[in-house]
């Protein structure tokens, strides 16, 4: 990994322990240990990491040690679940809240807005040709 090419996994990735952010945290912990984290922040310097580590109840140092020693994501996930002692209900709630928090921070770019508008037009075209009464109903009640 070079400083300019390192990219951690997406924060919504749940590959490690089924918890959003842990896979990203794993990548950043390993890169920070190797001195190749680049412009990314790890641990107390990162708002995301603090949120995830606080939920897990694991220190940044302990997590980094485990991530470096346990290179298999499945085994690391087991370690995380054993050390965080959170129920599946708590994990689901955390995942939901983290996803909502993350999506509220991500502004919708022009490309995404345009794609959404085009999808609406395609839907209108489909309804018009194959279900004219549904198209009329949609137009009438959309006002």
BELDAQUI-V281976 format. One record per run of one state. SS is the DSSP state (@ for helix, = for strand, . for the rest). FROM is the first residue (numbers start at 0). LEN is the number of residues. If there is no record, write none. Layout:
SS_FROM_LEN, SS_FROM_LEN
This chain:
._0_21, @_21_13, ._34_8, @_42_3, ._45_1, @_46_10, ._56_3, @_59_10, ._69_3, @_72_12, ._84_3, @_87_18, ._105_4, @_109_21, ._130_1, @_131_11, ._142_1
